[in-house]
Amino acid sequence: MIDDLARTHAADLVIDPSFGRNPQAYAPVRAMTAPAYALVRPEFTARRSAALARCDAPVRRALIAFGLTDVGWITDTAPQHILPLAGAVALDIVVGAAAPSLLALCEIAAREAISLHIDTRDMSGLGAEADIAVGAGGSSLWERAVLGLPSIVLSLAENQIAMKRALAQAGVIIESQLNGLRAA
């Protein structure tokens, strides 16, 4: 079973990549917990060395990606805070074709210096080329971590809040607020 909510399961093994999760949370079921067990696609690890080699480079490219479903129109909201940098920083925005903010994002892309990626299959490439990202605190957090990509992390679901706090307490991220949204 794959879980990140520490629920009771009738399973032989639970995999939970949550930072700070104790395997005893699933007792008596055997559990493998911690980011080392995050299910990250191989293309992210394949691009890790090249991405890490760019870590000291100045910020020239930013990535905004909150998942293809675009919870609460967040993908439309985030560019408003970053657009003043457009031109000085190349901006890639990733969204799904069924996202509620797609029309608004298409309008922004038509008049601003940004690249809109709809249903992209190359998140590892976009992440590896970015110098900073804005994204959710779910599984994409681990993809960005594999690439060593500094990120502004927003909690888009309740189950992301506790892990984000644990990461902040461990000094991995800095927790802050962004216009009422939970961000780190």
HUGIFEN-V611057 format. One record per pair of residues at least 12 apart in sequence whose ideal C-beta (glycine too) atoms are under 10 Angstrom apart, sorted by the first residue. I is the first residue (numbers start at 0). J is the second residue. Records with the same first field share a line. If there is no record, write none. Layout:
# HUGIFEN-V611057
I=J ; J
This chain:
# HUGIFEN-V611057
0=12 ; 13 ; 14 ; 15 ; 25 ; 28 ; 30
1=13 ; 14 ; 15 ; 16 ; 36 ; 38 ; 138
2=14 ; 15 ; 16 ; 17 ; 20 ; 24 ; 25 ; 28 ; 30 ; 32 ; 158
3=15 ; 16 ; 17 ; 20 ; 32 ; 37 ; 137 ; 138 ; 156 ; 158 ; 159 ; 161 ; 162
4=17 ; 20 ; 24 ; 157 ; 158 ; 161
5=17 ; 20 ; 21 ; 23 ; 24 ; 25 ; 30 ; 32 ; 158 ; 161
6=24 ; 25
7=24 ; 25 ; 26 ; 27 ; 28
8=25 ; 28 ; 30
9=28
10=25 ; 28 ; 29 ; 30
11=28 ; 29
12=25 ; 28 ; 29 ; 30 ; 31
13=25 ; 28 ; 29 ; 30 ; 31 ; 32 ; 36
14=30 ; 31 ; 32 ; 36 ; 37 ; 38
15=30 ; 31 ; 32 ; 33 ; 36 ; 37
16=31 ; 32 ; 33 ; 34 ; 35 ; 36 ; 37 ; 38 ; 39 ; 138 ; 140 ; 141 ; 162
17=32 ; 33 ; 34 ; 36 ; 37 ; 158 ; 159 ; 161 ; 162 ; 165 ; 166
18=32 ; 33 ; 34 ; 37 ; 140 ; 141 ; 144 ; 161 ; 162 ; 163 ; 164 ; 165 ; 166 ; 168 ; 169 ; 171 ; 172
19=32 ; 33 ; 34 ; 161 ; 162 ; 164 ; 165 ; 166 ; 168 ; 169
20=32 ; 33 ; 34 ; 36 ; 161 ; 162 ; 165
21=33
34=140 ; 141 ; 144 ; 145 ; 162 ; 166 ; 171
35=141
36=141
37=138 ; 140 ; 141 ; 142 ; 144 ; 145
38=138 ; 141 ; 142
39=123 ; 138 ; 139 ; 141 ; 142 ; 143 ; 144 ; 145 ; 146
40=122 ; 123 ; 142 ; 145
41=123
42=120 ; 121 ; 122 ; 123 ; 124 ; 126 ; 127 ; 142 ; 145
43=122 ; 123 ; 124 ; 126 ; 127 ; 141 ; 142 ; 143 ; 144 ; 145 ; 146 ; 148
44=123 ; 142 ; 145 ; 146
45=123 ; 127 ; 145
46=123 ; 124 ; 126 ; 127 ; 128 ; 145 ; 146
47=123 ; 127 ; 144 ; 145 ; 146 ; 147
48=127 ; 147
49=127 ; 128 ; 146
50=123 ; 124 ; 126 ; 127 ; 128 ; 129 ; 130 ; 143 ; 145 ; 146 ; 147 ; 148
51=127 ; 145 ; 146 ; 147 ; 148
52=147
53=127 ; 128 ; 129 ; 130 ; 146 ; 147 ; 148
54=130 ; 146 ; 147 ; 148 ; 149
56=130
57=88 ; 130
58=84 ; 87 ; 88 ; 89 ; 129 ; 130 ; 131 ; 149
59=87 ; 88 ; 89 ; 128 ; 129 ; 130 ; 131
60=88 ; 89 ; 90 ; 91 ; 114 ; 125 ; 128 ; 129 ; 130 ; 131 ; 132
61=77 ; 78 ; 81 ; 84 ; 85 ; 88 ; 89 ; 90 ; 91 ; 92 ; 113 ; 129 ; 130 ; 131 ; 132 ; 133 ; 151
62=89 ; 90 ; 91 ; 92 ; 93 ; 114 ; 116 ; 122 ; 125 ; 126 ; 127 ; 128 ; 129 ; 130 ; 131 ; 132 ; 133 ; 134 ; 143 ; 148 ; 150
63=76 ; 77 ; 78 ; 80 ; 81 ; 90 ; 91 ; 92 ; 93 ; 94 ; 104 ; 113 ; 115 ; 116 ; 129 ; 131 ; 132 ; 133 ; 134 ; 151
64=77 ; 91 ; 92 ; 93 ; 94 ; 116 ; 119 ; 122 ; 125 ; 126 ; 129 ; 132 ; 133 ; 134 ; 135 ; 139 ; 142 ; 143 ; 150
65=77 ; 92 ; 93 ; 94 ; 95 ; 98 ; 100 ; 133 ; 134 ; 135 ; 137 ; 139 ; 153 ; 155
66=93 ; 94 ; 95 ; 98 ; 134 ; 135 ; 137 ; 138 ; 139 ; 155
67=93 ; 94 ; 95 ; 96 ; 97 ; 98 ; 117 ; 118 ; 119
68=94 ; 95 ; 97 ; 98 ; 99 ; 155
69=93 ; 94 ; 95 ; 97 ; 98 ; 99 ; 100 ; 101 ; 104 ; 155
70=98 ; 99 ; 135 ; 137 ; 153 ; 155 ; 156
71=99 ; 100 ; 153 ; 155 ; 180
72=98 ; 99 ; 100 ; 103 ; 104
73=98 ; 100 ; 133 ; 134 ; 135 ; 153 ; 155 ; 180
74=92 ; 93 ; 94 ; 95 ; 98 ; 99 ; 100 ; 101 ; 103 ; 104 ; 115 ; 133 ; 134
75=92 ; 94 ; 98 ; 99 ; 100 ; 101 ; 102 ; 103 ; 104 ; 106 ; 107
76=100 ; 103 ; 153 ; 177 ; 178 ; 180
77=92 ; 100 ; 133 ; 134 ; 151 ; 153 ; 177 ; 178 ; 180 ; 182
78=90 ; 92 ; 100 ; 103 ; 104 ; 107 ; 108 ; 111 ; 113 ; 115 ; 133
79=107 ; 178
80=133 ; 151 ; 177 ; 178
81=113 ; 131 ; 133 ; 151
82=107 ; 110 ; 111 ; 112 ; 113
84=112
85=107 ; 111 ; 112 ; 113
86=111 ; 112 ; 113
87=112
88=112 ; 113 ; 129 ; 130 ; 131
89=112 ; 113 ; 114 ; 128 ; 129 ; 130
90=107 ; 108 ; 111 ; 112 ; 113 ; 114 ; 115 ; 129 ; 133
91=113 ; 114 ; 115 ; 116 ; 119 ; 125 ; 126 ; 128 ; 129 ; 132
92=104 ; 107 ; 108 ; 111 ; 113 ; 114 ; 115 ; 116 ; 117 ; 125 ; 133
93=114 ; 115 ; 116 ; 117 ; 118 ; 119 ; 121 ; 122 ; 125 ; 126 ; 132 ; 134 ; 139
94=115 ; 116 ; 117 ; 118 ; 119
95=117 ; 118 ; 119
96=117 ; 118
97=117 ; 118
98=117 ; 118
101=115 ; 117
104=117
105=117
122=139 ; 142 ; 143 ; 146
123=142 ; 145 ; 146
125=146 ; 148
126=139 ; 142 ; 143 ; 145 ; 146 ; 147 ; 148 ; 150
127=145 ; 146 ; 147 ; 148
128=146 ; 148
129=143 ; 146 ; 148 ; 149 ; 150
130=148 ; 149
131=143 ; 148 ; 149 ; 150 ; 151
132=146 ; 148 ; 149 ; 150 ; 151 ; 152
133=150 ; 151 ; 152 ; 153 ; 177 ; 182
134=148 ; 150 ; 151 ; 152 ; 153 ; 155
135=150 ; 152 ; 153 ; 154 ; 155 ; 156 ; 159
136=150 ; 152 ; 153 ; 154 ; 155 ; 156 ; 158 ; 159 ; 160 ; 161 ; 162 ; 163 ; 166 ; 172 ; 181 ; 182 ; 183
137=152 ; 154 ; 155 ; 156 ; 158 ; 159 ; 162
138=159
139=152
140=152 ; 159 ; 162 ; 163 ; 166 ; 172 ; 183
144=166 ; 171 ; 172
149=172
150=172 ; 183
151=172 ; 173 ; 175 ; 177 ; 180 ; 182 ; 183
152=166 ; 167 ; 172 ; 173 ; 174 ; 175 ; 181 ; 182 ; 183
153=177 ; 180 ; 181 ; 182 ; 183
154=180 ; 181 ; 182 ; 183
155=180 ; 181
157=181
159=181 ; 183
160=181
163=181 ; 182 ; 183
164=181 ; 183
166=183
167=183
171=183
